[in-house]
């Protein structure tokens, strides 16, 4: 009996110990569950404070967890997306590409970073950077995918804009390189138009129009237009699209859509093209040089409403570069002109004449050909300046230079040597014919005096002719001989003038 009591007591003790341990384990489990619940809540709070969408998918590609940002961007409640796949969340044709990448990640594990298109709740397609990683168990079996989405739409727009601006700079740098040595500015216009059409998206045709002195716009460069209509095209600037759109200010780039073209037949005729397509959109940038309208850059498209504010920004940037390029070209042309020509008379200056003479001299020696070197000196220029002013003297000089230039051949060379002195290399074969020509010109001046501010001024000149190689065989010798003969001619002229005034 005692033994049974002892056994029963032992059993009771074991039961009490077990119950106490069980309660302790239960309490610990409750603590762990509480901690886990708190951790999950903390983790969910952290996820929901993240500005970027975060999601977790299981191995069946179903959404198991998403944060608030994901639901807000995608436009779903949590119950609407949990246990759904990408095919169920309104991604259309984009869903397949997203799913294929998920399949690859579940199959191979690891991480993925890539850019893709996503349609957000507003129905707009965004550029999104995905950073995804496979979640694996202890036995390295992939159990799901965790991913973070970063909206890079604005970044892509900025990158695109910067890229296009860089293209503008590259294009205009190429244009700047071509300016040096480019005699015909229309060549530069062709190059500028080619670059503009390559930069502006959806551009099909285009033109550069230049404002004429009579305030008409005429086409200087074009692509896609009917050449015959281009030749005939001329529109008053006040009837142009740009004038209407800017209300006459013409100081900014504007977009012209199909409805803006209605009622402007001249403008529609301008874009008549060789491919028979209808122009439905147009973007025009004014070209301003020294504060005045110089012309327009016009880009056309066969599609409606294709140009936007980004295109306006690009064309504004491009036109500023074009204005600089045109100004540089004009400056280059002026520098080149001044390096060769006398500004007052538009004939060669002394420096360039000596270069041309050197080439002619070498050719004559090489080919055994002769030529005449002539020195001219205007008579009485100082008296005219003193009597009527230097503007009258300038008119005197210009009249002589213009008349002499018109009387010599295209192969001859005529230059202003300085002040009232001019020189020429003439390929005339007979010196007597030259004398007759010069004397005839002197008579013509006598019979047709210059009328300056009501005063009659008779143009007159003295000249001396030296023959190569008969009279001299070097430039210096030719100048000396011709100058001596011109001086003798001038002395005779002065003597005759004195006899006439007695």
Backbone torsions as a table, in degrees:
resi	resn	phi	psi	omega
1	UNK	NA	-45.0	178.5
2	UNK	-59.1	-40.8	179.8
3	UNK	-61.0	-39.9	-179.6
4	UNK	-65.8	-39.3	179.8
5	UNK	-64.0	-41.1	179.8
6	UNK	-63.2	-45.4	-179.3
7	UNK	-61.8	-41.8	-178.5
8	UNK	-65.5	-39.0	178.7
9	UNK	-63.5	-41.8	179.6
10	UNK	-62.0	-43.4	-179.6
11	UNK	-61.2	-42.5	179.7
12	UNK	-60.9	-43.9	180.0
13	UNK	-60.5	-47.0	179.3
14	UNK	-59.8	-41.2	179.0
15	UNK	-63.4	-41.7	179.2
16	UNK	-63.3	-44.4	178.6
17	UNK	-60.9	-43.0	-178.7
18	UNK	-63.5	-44.5	-179.2
19	UNK	-63.3	-41.9	178.8
20	UNK	-62.3	-44.5	178.2
21	UNK	-63.1	-41.6	-178.6
22	UNK	-62.6	-43.0	178.1
23	UNK	-64.0	-37.0	178.0
24	UNK	-63.8	-42.8	178.7
25	UNK	-63.8	-42.0	180.0
26	UNK	-61.0	-44.5	178.5
27	UNK	-61.4	-40.5	179.0
28	UNK	-65.1	-41.2	178.8
29	UNK	-63.5	-39.9	177.4
30	UNK	-61.8	-40.7	177.9
31	UNK	-62.7	-44.0	179.8
32	UNK	-63.7	-44.2	178.7
33	UNK	-61.9	-39.7	178.0
34	UNK	-63.8	-46.0	177.8
35	UNK	-61.1	-41.9	-179.5
36	UNK	-64.1	-42.0	179.1
37	UNK	-63.0	-43.8	177.8
38	UNK	-62.6	-39.8	179.0
39	UNK	-64.5	-42.3	179.4
40	UNK	-63.7	-41.6	179.2
41	UNK	-65.4	-40.6	177.6
42	UNK	-64.0	-44.1	179.5
43	UNK	-61.7	-42.0	180.0
44	UNK	-65.9	-38.4	177.3
45	UNK	-62.8	-42.5	178.4
46	UNK	-61.5	-45.5	178.4
47	UNK	-58.7	-42.8	-175.2
48	UNK	-74.5	-19.0	175.8
49	UNK	-84.8	-12.9	178.6
50	UNK	-70.6	131.8	-178.0
51	UNK	-72.8	-18.4	-177.4
52	UNK	-97.3	144.4	177.1
53	UNK	-62.3	134.1	177.4
54	UNK	-127.9	141.1	-179.9
55	UNK	-142.9	159.8	173.3
56	UNK	-134.8	130.2	177.9
57	UNK	-117.2	147.3	175.0
58	UNK	-85.5	-175.5	-176.2
59	UNK	-67.9	-13.8	176.1
60	UNK	-93.7	11.4	176.8
61	UNK	67.1	23.9	177.9
62	UNK	-98.3	142.9	178.4
63	UNK	-71.4	126.7	179.4
64	UNK	-106.5	-35.8	-178.9
65	UNK	-148.5	140.3	174.1
66	UNK	-141.9	155.4	177.8
67	UNK	-95.4	174.5	-176.3
68	UNK	-61.0	-38.1	-179.2
69	UNK	-62.1	-38.2	178.5
70	UNK	-63.2	-47.5	-178.3
71	UNK	-64.3	-38.8	-179.5
72	UNK	-65.9	-45.2	-178.3
73	UNK	-69.7	-39.2	-177.0
74	UNK	-85.7	-16.0	176.5
75	UNK	79.2	35.0	-179.4
76	UNK	-123.1	151.7	163.9
77	UNK	-83.6	158.9	-175.5
78	UNK	-60.4	-41.4	-179.1
79	UNK	-65.1	-22.5	-178.6
80	UNK	-80.1	-17.8	-174.5
81	UNK	-112.4	-28.5	179.7
82	UNK	-62.4	135.8	-177.6
83	UNK	70.7	12.3	175.7
84	UNK	-101.5	162.1	175.8
85	UNK	-108.1	174.4	-179.5
86	UNK	-62.8	-24.9	179.0
87	UNK	-72.6	-15.5	-177.2
88	UNK	-96.0	-1.9	-172.2
89	UNK	-114.7	35.3	167.8
90	UNK	61.7	48.2	176.9
91	UNK	-104.6	-0.2	174.7
92	UNK	55.9	-133.8	-177.9
93	UNK	-66.8	-20.8	-179.2
94	UNK	-70.9	-23.5	-175.1
95	UNK	-59.2	-39.7	-176.5
96	UNK	-63.4	-42.3	-179.3
97	UNK	-66.6	-38.8	176.8
98	UNK	-63.7	-43.0	-177.9
99	UNK	-64.7	-41.1	-179.4
100	UNK	-60.5	-38.6	178.1
101	UNK	-69.3	-36.3	176.4
102	UNK	-64.3	-42.0	178.9
103	UNK	-59.0	-43.5	-179.8
104	UNK	-62.9	-40.4	-178.3
105	UNK	-69.6	-41.1	177.2
106	UNK	-63.7	-37.4	-177.1
107	UNK	-73.3	-43.3	-171.4
108	UNK	-106.1	-13.2	-177.5
109	UNK	72.2	-166.9	177.0
110	UNK	84.8	-147.3	-176.3
111	UNK	-131.9	159.4	175.6
112	UNK	-137.4	138.6	170.9
113	UNK	-135.9	121.6	-177.1
114	UNK	-158.4	163.5	176.5
115	UNK	-101.9	141.1	179.6
116	UNK	-152.3	167.2	177.2
117	UNK	-92.8	139.9	177.0
118	UNK	-137.2	137.0	175.9
119	UNK	-93.1	117.2	-180.0
120	UNK	-87.5	-178.5	-173.8
121	UNK	-60.8	-27.0	-179.5
122	UNK	-80.3	1.9	178.5
123	UNK	82.2	1.4	-178.5
124	UNK	-93.1	142.4	179.0
125	UNK	-85.8	123.1	-178.0
126	UNK	-110.9	155.6	170.8
127	UNK	-89.8	125.1	-175.4
128	UNK	-128.9	137.5	173.9
129	UNK	-96.5	118.7	178.6
130	UNK	-97.0	132.7	169.9
131	UNK	-121.6	109.7	-174.4
132	UNK	-125.5	151.6	177.7
133	UNK	-142.3	143.9	176.4
134	UNK	-78.7	137.4	177.0
135	UNK	-101.5	119.3	-174.6
136	UNK	-113.8	152.1	176.1
137	UNK	-82.4	-178.0	-178.5
138	UNK	-63.4	-29.5	178.1
139	UNK	-87.8	14.8	175.2
140	UNK	67.7	20.4	175.3
141	UNK	-87.5	129.4	-177.9
142	UNK	-71.1	124.0	-177.8
143	UNK	-106.2	-15.0	-179.1
144	UNK	179.0	-172.8	-177.3
145	UNK	-133.9	131.4	172.2
146	UNK	-110.5	137.5	-176.4
147	UNK	-142.0	151.0	175.9
148	UNK	-124.7	136.1	-178.2
149	UNK	-112.4	131.8	179.2
150	UNK	-122.1	119.2	178.9
151	UNK	-71.9	114.7	-179.0
152	UNK	-115.3	21.5	-177.6
153	UNK	-59.0	-48.8	-179.4
154	UNK	-65.2	-39.4	178.3
155	UNK	-61.7	-40.8	179.2
156	UNK	-65.2	-38.4	178.2
157	UNK	-63.6	-43.0	179.1
158	UNK	-64.2	-44.2	178.5
159	UNK	-60.2	-42.3	179.6
160	UNK	-64.1	-44.1	-179.7
161	UNK	-64.5	-44.9	178.9
162	UNK	-62.3	-41.2	179.0
163	UNK	-61.1	-42.5	-179.7
164	UNK	-68.8	-38.0	177.9
165	UNK	-65.4	-37.3	176.2
166	UNK	-63.9	-37.7	177.1
167	UNK	-64.2	-38.1	176.9
168	UNK	-61.4	-46.8	-179.5
169	UNK	-62.8	-42.0	178.4
170	UNK	-63.3	-42.7	-179.5
171	UNK	-62.6	-45.8	-177.3
172	UNK	-73.0	-25.8	174.0
173	UNK	-65.3	-41.0	176.6
174	UNK	-63.2	-42.4	178.1
175	UNK	-60.9	-43.1	-179.4
176	UNK	-60.6	-37.1	178.3
177	UNK	-66.1	-33.6	-178.5
178	UNK	-78.0	-18.6	-177.6
179	UNK	-59.3	-42.6	-179.2
180	UNK	-67.4	118.8	178.9
181	UNK	89.1	-1.7	179.8
182	UNK	-90.7	107.5	-176.6
183	UNK	-78.6	-38.6	-175.8
184	UNK	-94.9	115.2	-177.8
185	UNK	-65.4	-23.1	177.9
186	UNK	-64.6	-27.3	174.4
187	UNK	-63.5	-40.2	178.5
188	UNK	-67.3	-40.2	177.9
189	UNK	-60.6	-42.8	178.6
190	UNK	-59.8	-42.9	-179.0
191	UNK	-68.1	-42.7	178.9
192	UNK	-61.1	-44.3	-179.3
193	UNK	-63.7	-41.8	178.3
194	UNK	-58.8	-44.5	-179.4
195	UNK	-68.1	-40.6	-179.6
196	UNK	-63.1	-42.3	179.8
197	UNK	-66.0	-29.5	179.2
198	UNK	-76.3	-28.2	-175.8
199	UNK	-86.7	-41.8	-176.7
200	UNK	-80.3	120.3	-178.2
201	UNK	-67.7	147.5	178.7
202	UNK	66.8	10.4	177.2
203	UNK	-75.7	133.2	-178.0
204	UNK	-116.3	-48.5	-179.5
205	UNK	-126.2	171.6	177.2
206	UNK	-174.4	169.3	179.1
207	UNK	-157.8	158.2	168.6
208	UNK	-117.0	123.0	-178.7
209	UNK	-109.5	141.1	-178.3
210	UNK	-115.7	137.4	178.8
211	UNK	-80.6	122.8	-179.8
212	UNK	-84.7	173.2	-179.5
213	UNK	-63.4	-29.8	179.4
214	UNK	-90.2	19.9	173.1
215	UNK	65.6	34.8	172.6
216	UNK	-110.0	149.8	174.7
217	UNK	-96.7	126.1	178.3
218	UNK	-127.1	149.8	-174.3
219	UNK	-82.4	122.4	179.4
220	UNK	-100.6	-25.3	177.9
221	UNK	-149.7	145.8	-178.1
222	UNK	-156.8	160.3	172.4
223	UNK	-141.4	126.0	175.7
224	UNK	91.7	-11.6	-178.4
225	UNK	-81.2	162.1	174.9
226	UNK	-73.4	115.1	-175.9
227	UNK	-55.8	-36.4	-179.5
228	UNK	-66.9	-40.0	178.6
229	UNK	-71.4	-31.4	176.6
230	UNK	-61.7	-42.9	-179.4
231	UNK	-61.4	-37.2	-176.1
232	UNK	-86.8	-13.5	-171.6
233	UNK	-71.9	130.4	173.5
234	UNK	-162.2	122.0	-177.7
235	UNK	-129.2	133.7	175.1
236	UNK	-57.4	138.2	-175.0
237	UNK	-57.8	-30.3	-179.3
238	UNK	-77.4	-1.1	174.5
239	UNK	-111.7	9.9	-176.9
240	UNK	-84.2	158.6	176.9
241	UNK	-56.6	-44.8	-176.6
242	UNK	-61.4	-40.0	178.7
243	UNK	-61.3	-48.6	-178.9
244	UNK	-63.1	-44.7	-174.1
245	UNK	-68.7	-34.7	-177.8
246	UNK	-98.9	5.3	-179.2
247	UNK	56.2	39.8	174.9
248	UNK	88.6	-5.7	-179.0
249	UNK	-75.7	-41.9	176.2
250	UNK	50.9	43.9	-175.9
251	UNK	-118.4	7.5	-176.7
252	UNK	-149.9	162.0	176.6
253	UNK	-76.4	137.0	-178.1
254	UNK	-132.3	154.7	176.1
255	UNK	-102.8	130.3	178.1
256	UNK	-113.6	117.4	176.7
257	UNK	-101.1	175.0	-170.7
258	UNK	-52.5	-43.1	-176.5
259	UNK	-70.1	-20.4	176.3
260	UNK	-73.2	-21.7	-176.5
261	UNK	-83.6	-16.8	-177.3
262	UNK	-63.0	130.4	178.1
263	UNK	87.5	0.7	177.5
264	UNK	-119.0	81.4	-174.5
265	UNK	-64.9	-33.2	-179.9
266	UNK	-62.3	-42.6	-179.4
267	UNK	-66.8	-39.5	179.6
268	UNK	-65.3	-40.4	179.1
269	UNK	-63.2	-31.7	-179.5
270	UNK	-60.1	-38.0	-175.4
271	UNK	-95.5	14.6	174.0
272	UNK	-59.4	129.6	-170.9
273	UNK	-126.4	170.0	-174.4
274	UNK	-80.7	-12.8	-178.0
275	UNK	-96.7	-2.1	176.0
276	UNK	72.1	16.0	178.9
277	UNK	-92.7	156.2	179.9
278	UNK	-92.5	130.9	177.6
279	UNK	-80.5	125.0	-176.3
280	UNK	-117.3	-11.8	177.3
281	UNK	-142.9	148.9	-176.3
282	UNK	-148.7	139.5	174.4
283	UNK	-129.1	128.7	-171.6
284	UNK	-126.4	132.7	177.1
285	UNK	-118.3	127.2	175.5
286	UNK	-71.7	148.3	174.3
287	UNK	-109.7	115.7	-175.9
288	UNK	-110.9	123.5	177.8
289	UNK	-120.6	121.7	-179.9
290	UNK	53.3	41.7	174.8
291	UNK	80.3	2.4	-178.8
292	UNK	-123.5	148.5	178.8
293	UNK	-65.1	124.3	179.2
294	UNK	-102.1	-35.2	-178.3
295	UNK	175.7	-162.1	-178.5
296	UNK	-140.2	147.8	167.9
297	UNK	-107.3	118.5	-175.4
298	UNK	-118.6	125.4	179.7
299	UNK	-118.1	132.3	-174.1
300	UNK	-120.8	153.9	176.4
301	UNK	-139.5	150.1	178.1
302	UNK	-83.6	-2.5	-178.5
303	UNK	-105.6	151.1	180.0
304	UNK	-82.1	142.5	170.9
305	UNK	53.3	37.8	-176.9
306	UNK	-88.6	-19.6	-178.0
307	UNK	-93.4	141.5	-178.8
308	UNK	-132.4	-172.8	-176.6
309	UNK	-64.4	-28.3	176.4
310	UNK	-65.6	-40.2	176.5
311	UNK	-64.3	-38.3	177.3
312	UNK	-61.3	-44.8	179.3
313	UNK	-61.1	-44.5	-179.7
314	UNK	-62.8	-44.7	-177.5
315	UNK	-69.9	-32.9	175.3
316	UNK	-62.4	-43.8	178.0
317	UNK	-64.7	-41.7	-178.6
318	UNK	-65.0	-42.8	-176.6
319	UNK	-66.9	-32.9	176.6
320	UNK	-63.5	-37.5	177.2
321	UNK	-69.2	-38.3	179.0
322	UNK	-63.3	-43.0	-179.8
323	UNK	-61.2	-40.3	177.6
324	UNK	-65.4	-43.0	-178.7
325	UNK	-62.8	-43.8	-179.7
326	UNK	-65.7	-42.2	178.5
327	UNK	-62.0	-40.8	178.0
328	UNK	-64.2	-41.3	-179.5
329	UNK	-64.2	-42.4	178.7
330	UNK	-63.8	-39.9	178.8
331	UNK	-65.8	-43.0	178.8
332	UNK	-61.0	-44.4	179.7
333	UNK	-62.5	-38.7	-179.8
334	UNK	-67.7	-42.0	178.1
335	UNK	-63.2	-44.2	178.8
336	UNK	-63.4	-39.4	179.2
337	UNK	-63.1	-49.0	-177.6
338	UNK	-66.1	-25.4	177.7
339	UNK	-74.4	-15.5	-177.2
340	UNK	-117.6	-32.1	-170.0
341	UNK	-118.2	152.7	171.5
342	UNK	-80.2	125.3	-172.2
343	UNK	-63.6	-35.5	-177.3
344	UNK	-73.1	-41.6	-171.1
345	UNK	-106.2	-14.0	-177.4
346	UNK	65.2	19.2	171.6
347	UNK	-103.2	170.1	-179.3
348	UNK	-56.3	147.5	171.5
349	UNK	-89.3	174.5	-173.4
350	UNK	-62.0	-44.5	-175.8
351	UNK	-61.8	-47.7	-177.8
352	UNK	-70.8	-34.2	177.6
353	UNK	-59.0	-41.1	-178.9
354	UNK	-65.8	-33.7	175.3
355	UNK	-66.8	-44.3	179.8
356	UNK	-65.2	-40.8	179.0
357	UNK	-60.5	-41.6	-179.3
358	UNK	-58.9	-43.5	178.1
359	UNK	-64.8	-43.1	179.8
360	UNK	-65.4	-38.5	-179.5
361	UNK	-63.8	-45.7	179.1
362	UNK	-62.3	-41.3	179.6
363	UNK	-64.5	-42.2	-179.1
364	UNK	-64.9	-41.2	177.9
365	UNK	-64.8	-43.8	-177.9
366	UNK	-65.2	-38.3	-174.1
367	UNK	-100.9	-2.9	-179.6
368	UNK	68.7	33.4	-179.0
369	UNK	-102.0	150.0	177.4
370	UNK	-103.8	166.8	174.5
371	UNK	-157.2	170.7	178.1
372	UNK	-112.4	135.7	175.7
373	UNK	-107.5	125.5	-174.1
374	UNK	-123.1	135.9	173.7
375	UNK	-110.7	130.8	178.3
376	UNK	-116.1	145.7	175.8
377	UNK	-140.0	126.5	-178.7
378	UNK	-72.9	137.2	-179.2
379	UNK	-88.5	129.9	171.2
380	UNK	72.3	23.8	-179.5
381	UNK	-62.8	-39.1	-178.5
382	UNK	-63.6	-40.1	179.7
383	UNK	-62.8	-41.9	179.8
384	UNK	-64.4	-43.9	178.1
385	UNK	-60.8	-42.5	-178.1
386	UNK	-71.0	-34.0	-174.7
387	UNK	-85.6	-41.3	-172.4
388	UNK	-119.6	-4.9	179.7
389	UNK	99.7	163.3	-174.9
390	UNK	-70.6	-24.1	176.3
391	UNK	-66.1	-36.5	175.4
392	UNK	-66.2	-39.0	177.5
393	UNK	-63.7	-38.7	177.1
394	UNK	-63.4	-41.0	179.0
395	UNK	-64.2	-38.0	177.3
396	UNK	-59.9	-47.6	-179.9
397	UNK	-64.3	-44.7	-177.8
398	UNK	-64.8	-38.9	-179.7
399	UNK	-63.3	-45.0	178.8
400	UNK	-62.4	-48.5	-176.5
401	UNK	-61.7	-41.8	-179.2
402	UNK	-65.8	-43.7	-178.4
403	UNK	-68.1	-41.9	179.9
404	UNK	-66.7	-40.2	179.5
405	UNK	-61.2	-37.7	-178.0
406	UNK	-72.7	-20.7	-174.4
407	UNK	-93.3	-8.9	-178.4
408	UNK	-104.8	167.0	-177.0
409	UNK	-77.7	164.0	-178.8
410	UNK	-67.2	-23.2	-180.0
411	UNK	-88.3	-10.1	179.0
412	UNK	-79.1	164.7	-177.4
413	UNK	-128.8	127.4	-175.5
414	UNK	-131.6	136.1	-175.3
415	UNK	-147.7	154.6	172.2
416	UNK	-87.8	121.2	-174.8
417	UNK	-84.7	-28.4	-179.7
418	UNK	162.8	155.4	175.7
419	UNK	32.4	-105.0	-178.7
420	UNK	-108.7	16.9	-178.7
421	UNK	-108.1	139.0	177.5
422	UNK	-132.6	154.8	177.7
423	UNK	-134.3	158.8	179.6
424	UNK	-150.7	147.8	168.6
425	UNK	-112.3	116.8	-174.0
426	UNK	-119.3	136.6	-175.8
427	UNK	-95.9	16.4	177.2
428	UNK	-60.6	138.3	-176.0
429	UNK	-84.1	-19.1	-174.6
430	UNK	-124.5	119.9	-179.1
431	UNK	-66.0	-30.4	179.7
432	UNK	-65.3	-35.1	176.7
433	UNK	-65.5	-34.9	177.1
434	UNK	-65.7	-43.3	-179.7
435	UNK	-61.9	-44.1	178.5
436	UNK	-61.0	-41.9	-179.8
437	UNK	-62.6	-45.5	-177.5
438	UNK	-68.3	-42.5	-179.9
439	UNK	-65.9	-36.0	176.8
440	UNK	-63.6	-38.9	179.5
441	UNK	-67.9	-39.1	177.5
442	UNK	-62.1	-41.5	178.2
443	UNK	-64.7	-39.9	179.8
444	UNK	-63.5	-41.1	176.8
445	UNK	-61.5	-40.5	-178.2
446	UNK	-64.2	-38.0	-178.1
447	UNK	-82.6	-16.0	-177.9
448	UNK	-130.7	75.4	-177.6
449	UNK	-66.5	157.4	176.8
450	UNK	-78.3	132.4	175.4
451	UNK	-101.6	111.4	-178.7
452	UNK	-126.8	113.2	-179.4
453	UNK	50.7	42.0	177.3
454	UNK	84.5	-4.0	-179.8
455	UNK	-100.0	140.2	176.5
456	UNK	-93.0	124.3	-178.8
457	UNK	-124.1	121.1	179.9
458	UNK	-91.3	122.2	178.8
459	UNK	-80.6	137.1	179.6
460	UNK	-149.6	152.3	-179.6
461	UNK	-149.5	157.1	173.7
462	UNK	-111.1	156.0	-177.9
463	UNK	-148.9	157.1	175.5
464	UNK	-139.0	135.7	-174.9
465	UNK	-115.1	131.4	173.8
466	UNK	-123.0	139.5	-177.4
467	UNK	-104.4	135.3	173.2
468	UNK	-106.8	130.5	4.7
469	UNK	-98.3	8.7	-173.8
470	UNK	-63.7	-48.4	-175.5
471	UNK	-90.4	-30.8	-177.1
472	UNK	-160.6	156.9	-175.9
473	UNK	-122.6	6.3	175.5
474	UNK	-134.5	163.4	-179.6
475	UNK	-61.1	-46.8	-177.6
476	UNK	-61.7	-41.1	179.8
477	UNK	-66.7	-38.6	179.4
478	UNK	-64.4	-42.3	178.2
479	UNK	-61.5	-44.1	-177.7
480	UNK	-63.8	-46.0	-179.3
481	UNK	-65.4	-48.8	-178.2
482	UNK	-63.8	-37.7	-179.3
483	UNK	-66.6	-40.2	178.7
484	UNK	-64.3	-40.6	179.8
485	UNK	-70.9	-35.1	176.2
486	UNK	-65.1	-39.8	-179.5
487	UNK	-63.5	-41.7	177.4
488	UNK	-62.9	-41.2	179.3
489	UNK	-62.8	-41.7	-178.4
490	UNK	-66.9	-37.3	178.0
491	UNK	-63.2	-43.5	177.6
492	UNK	-62.7	-39.3	179.6
493	UNK	-62.8	-42.0	-179.2
494	UNK	-67.7	-37.6	178.8
495	UNK	-64.7	-43.1	178.6
496	UNK	-62.7	-37.9	-178.5
497	UNK	-66.5	-38.4	178.2
498	UNK	-65.3	-42.2	179.3
499	UNK	-61.5	-38.9	-178.6
500	UNK	-68.6	-29.8	-176.4
501	UNK	-88.6	-4.1	-179.9
502	UNK	-76.7	NA	NA
